[in-house]
Amino acid sequence: MPQPPRADARPTRRLHHGDEFVDDFAWMSDKGSADFLAHLAAENAYTVDATAHLAPLRDELYDDILARTRQTDLSVPSFVRHTDGSAWWYYSRSIEGLDYPIHCRLPALDADEIPDVTTAPPGEQVVLDENLVAEGQAFFALGLCDVSPDGRLLAWSQDTSGDERYRFHVIDLATRAELPAPDVPVAAGGCWCGDERLVYLTVDDAWRPDRVWLHTLGSAGADTLLLSEPDERFWLGVDDSRDRTKVLIASESKQTSEYWLLDVTDPDAGLRVVAPRREGLEYSVEVGTDGLYIVHNDGATDFELAVAPFTATGAHDWQPLVPQRPGVRLLGVDAYADYLVLSSRSQALPLIEVLTRLPDGTWGDPVPIGFDEPLYSAGAVSSDDPTTDRIRLVHESLVTPRRLEEYRLDTGRRRVLKATEVLDHPVLGAFDPGAYVQHREWVTAPDGSRVPLSIVHRADVPRDGSAPALLYAYGAYETSMLPWFSIPRLSLLDRGFVWAVAHVRGGGELGRAWYEQGRLLAKPNTFTDFVACARHLVDEGWTSANRLVAQGGSAGGLTVGAAVNLAPDAFRAVHADVPFVDALTTILNPDLPLTVTEWDEWGDPLHDPAVYACMKGYTPYENVPAGRFPAVLATTSLNDTRVEVTEPAKWVAQLRRTVDDDPARPILLRTEMVAGHGGVSGRYQAWRDLAFELAWIIDQASSPA
């Protein structure tokens, strides 16, 4: 067995609030240095050698994914009527052997007759073939892909390195001619402002979207700056209204919002604020046919719905419509002429409700849309038609593949438009949802809080502690990890794994209070919740500590990194993907991308000694315990601008010199050299990377203690 790389110790002193920390690996912050790149290359080579014995299992897992996945497939066409009167069905298709989708459209005659586009029908027009524009690129990610309101032009953007710096393109869909477009790095978003103008975002040195611009096609003059956001805690976003008469610009921090409207018919009139910024006030704006619909937290911890005139200039113009309901976290609303569709969360499950306009013009009470499973994810897919009488629903669970339904708002009638196929496995045969069991358990945290835990396994898995298990969590930004289906996960379940997701505090599964109890100075609750869930799985006989793997990515990498420091005996192994494991060093540095905007989530350790002490107590890099430790696989990307590759590299170096050297529990670092926060871009390489990770997890959970 080759020896793992040992990084040079080059001490750097850090002094804050009277606390001194000597960082021996701070030199790794120079991502472009020859020394650091050589170190990453050595780590990659060591990981290849240390996992060489898993090659047959990796191939088997990759073949599992290929066998069960329909590689030539297409989305259900969506009906769009353009302002020039033309109507089209829009859809995308994937083709076996190709990495990226092809975006297409077909002239539409009847919105009720969804065409069969299994094979390219006569009249099909390719809007954008991602495979062609990605040709020759080691990485490709599509940002904006938006057809103009009149259906003539396509605005799209691409990232070819993974650093989330995009380049704009505009093409004429009839001639395929490329039109002049803003020749500057842009953020991923943007939208049309009528048929001849585009609204786009640029960023500051910290890669924060801080400026919104208006570009007129064919104009030789400079683009118009619509808005600049000087406060480094805030970032900007843009979108257009459903009827495409207005552009919405949002400036948001983690706890405060401000929205402006731009009239598409008179952009020279400038922006109008919907409600001025007020610290702690969060709101979002939906443009309806009769006014603005506002989801907000003004006096409502879990948010409520208000309605306001188009001319609203402050919260004083908001009239209550759906008041706050205890235990129901209102997330958003889609407003149509005769219906409102509310999206919420309750008891760690989604809630979709419909309000119908009554004959007197008022709104009826919210009526929930039911789903027939104890655990599930569901969402309402917005219609582009302001006067629609139907929407689409997506639904899936830990045992039910993703399904797309049409839901009639007037009658409640549902019809399945598409269900994700799970193809027959060459050895195991047809997928049988009845062979798997999903259920919810509640775990008591150290402070008495009850933490939801969602579990799935084969029905024949013994409950005697002998099964291998994987415990996943995220736990930040009020993001909810609702139960979802995964074809690759079947490869674990069919090998006897118990798979669970811990809905720890810091997420949003149980409302805003659940989030507040896992952020800022309450952040340690996230980690103790995760450890409690791990202990629960063992205590209840689902697995044993020497067969339990922890997994999390990004902020979830912080969750698992801090949890294994607290309780290294509770886990056999940990897979940390693009992990935020040097959190204190990052959040102390306001010059790094996105750091200042993160202070609302983690606190400001640079100026607040209490926050510094809290973060110093949990950041994984600075709290690695000596002694026996779980095996570690850290996966990362060189061009990640959200969690710098420096963090997992330093963490692995610190682990190597601190924990017991156990060849059966290796510490591994794997870096994609041309990728970003989401990893590689092509689906086949992404599946190979996933097979690599799954093979390592299976091997560790199956190894002797």
Protein Blocks (a to p, Z undefined) as FASTA:
>chain_A
ZZddddddddddddeehiacddfklmmmmmmbmklmmmmmmmmmmmmmmmmmmmmmmmmm
mmmmmmmpcfbdcddddddddfkopacdddddddehiabdcddddddfbfklccdfkbac
ehiacfbdfklmmgoiabdcdfbdcddfkomaccddddfeonopacdddddfklopacdd
ddbdddfbdcdehjkbccdddddfkopafbdcdddehiabdcddfbdcfblkbccddddd
fklpaccdddddfkbccdddddfklmmnopadfbdcdehiacdddddfkbccdddfehia
nopaddddfklcbfklpccfbdcdehiacfbdcddfkbccddddeehiacdddddddfko
pacdddddddfbfbdcddddddfbfkbcbdcdddddfklccddddddfknopacdfbdcd
ddddfklopadfklpccdddddddfkopacdddddddfklccehpaccddddehighiac
dddddfklmmmmmnopacdddddehiamnojklmmmmgcjllmmmmmmmmmmmmmmmmno
pacfklcccddehjlmmmmmmmmmmmmmlpfbdcdehiafblmmmmmmmkbghklmmmmm
nopfklmmklmmmmmmmomklmccedjdddddddddfklckbgfklmmmmmmmmmmmmcc
dfklccdddddfbdcfkopfblklmmmmmmmmmmmmmmmmmpcZZ
